[in-house]
Amino acid sequence: MTDARNYDALPMNWVGDYSGKKALLTPHLEAVFDPHTGSRYTYQQIDERANRVATYLVDALGIGKGDRVGLISRNRMECIDLFFACGKIGAILCPLSYRLQKPELRDLMQRELPKAVFVEDMFAALADDSVLPEQRPAVIRFGDDDSGAYDAILATEARDVKAPVAMNDPFLYIHTGGTTAVPKVCIISHRQMMWNAFEALLMSAGSGQSKELVLFPLFHVGGWNVFFCLFMRNSLAIPLRQFDAEQILDMIDQKVINRLGVVEAMLQMLTAHPKFEKTDFSGIELITTAAAPCSNESLQPYWDRGIPTNQAYGLTEAGPSNFAFLAREPGMEHIKANSRKVGTPFYCCDYKIVAEEDRNKLVAPGKIGVLCLRSYHNFDGYLNDPERTAKALDEDGWIYSGDLAVCDEEGLVSIVGRADNMFITGGENVSPEEIENALRSHPAVAAAICAGIPDKRWGEIPVAMVVPNPGKFVTEAELRSHCKELLASYKVPKMVAIAESIPLTPVGKLDRKALKAYFNNKKAA
């Protein structure tokens, strides 16, 4: 029997029925604008769509509370429909990256075991029998060329299929990179999503309705966090199917949006576009960068236009948002002086910075250590992986981020690097071990080592070095082609060196620092 005093474990009627509650409160307020179709949706219309899709999931597919629903798609209205429909019935939405190759998707499908998979038609080949688990899920295609199949789903006569859902019930399974070769699947509860939305409201600045693009892909929790926070605070969410610099600049010029959330590579692509100089940025109130620290060089063109910027920080496991820099003084000079800082923790988020060699030892202000986080929006562990969960989440509720951080005398925090091997390219977490495994699977390769090195556009890029098997010959092009068959494109090494030996530390471990130095020197030559 559920303890009625443990409210996070108590199933309630409102939990999961997020579109229904908003439709009741603000039915006629515009919630979503789809720039690809020109369609605009009120909260009531969003809820009507969600009710029909929820009814279809239950009646046509037999999906109920706790069942998993896979999703392979760009940022589209169908994703939003499924998000709210799954919430209503207590199903778990499992977004999968369309950037992954089949071996990566197969591994995730086998672990998540979806009962149905919704696939945008342009990615239909990714969901063939070679990828699907043995317990074959239903595969539902949708898109611009689906001949009205999804329209038929939206024509379903809605009935009340809502199920009581608890805050602790899982809402999303989100796969993420990490420090091992096997991607992790984070269990994201309703509690985590709701508390992060509460936190965003407490940290929000400015007045009037925010009109923002949903640029981060919806196979990342960051994409859903942006959308959900906009939805819950009566802002206008504008999902963009893919990054298009010209389209975004046109929307800025026409004042369709007034805020912009990006990663550094996106800023650089906007700056490099021929339309950038003539674009009117006067309607942009704030630009927020995320995923990795953004350089002043990339921010300067926007500062020159008088646009305030800030850096945000978070983890899938602990956020997805945990820190943000809020300007304490008026004027651009204050912002520029603190541009590398992620600022202060969210209102209800604890943090501490501990020594790399001892998680129980706090470091003094001004000293670098590993950032740990604790809040009501912690994740609920890695799916079927108690060992890795125990390493990331301790008994006192602290998430060990693996990110090196330092706190200054004013209490502002900066992220300065990683304590482990993982690196970030274009906002995506990458495990060097996963790339090393792919390289070693080539019959000509005896040993491999990989690391990330700095790159002005992507933040970091993967590079590798291999040692061939005796008597075998292999080229860099062959190895990169081999990796392309096994890994998402952003994981494929941009450079591969063929060597007689790979760098090792004195105790015989892979020396990634030496590898980075090798390629940095090679780039500088």
Secondary structure, 3 states (H helix, E strand, C coil): CCCCCCHHHCCECCCCCHHHHHHHHCCCCEEEEECCCCEEEEHHHHHHHHHHHHHHHHHCCCCCCCCEEEEECCCCHHHHHHHHHHHHHCCEEEECCCCCCHHHHHHHHHHHCCCEEEEEHHHHHHHCCCCCCCCCCEEEEECCCCCCHHHHHHCCCCCCCCCCECCCCEEEEEEECCCCCCCEEEEEEHHHHHHHHHHHHHHCCCCCCCEEEECCCCCCHHHHHHHHHHHHCCCEEEECCCCCHHHHHHHHHCCCCCEEEECHHHHHHHHHCCCCCCCCCCCCCEEEECCCCCCHHHHHHHHCCCCCEEEEECCCCCCCCCEECCCCCCCHHHHHHCCCEEEEECCCEEEEEEECCEEEEECCCCCCEEEEEEECCCCCCECCCHHHHHHHECCCCCEEEEEEEEECCCCCEEEEEECCCCEEECCEEECHHHHHHHHHCCCCEEEEEEEEEEECCCEEEEEEEEEECCCCCCCHHHHHHHHHHHCCHHHCCCEEEECCCCCECCCCCECHHHHHHHHHHHHHC
